[in-house]
Amino acid sequence: MEKDQFVSVIKENRNLIFKICNSYCADPENRKDLQQEILIQLWKSFAKFDGRVKISTWMYKVALNTAIFFHR
């Protein structure tokens, strides 16, 4: 069930991920790498989401932190 929920959340908020990837990477290959890294980080921390904030806010924070780390 967790996998299905994760896939659904990603589909619903995919534009958020694309927006961050496009903001931090001009090169298409780097964008793909960043997108993959964001998805990995979201999957790793999905079970820790506690619902105190909207899921899109939580995803944005994880994606942004991953992008900043990736950019360095």
Buried (B, 14 or more C-beta within 10 A) or exposed (E): EEEEEBEEBBEEBEEBBBEBBEEBBEEEEBBEBBBEBBBEBBEEEBEEBEEEEEBEEBBBEBBBEBBEEBEE
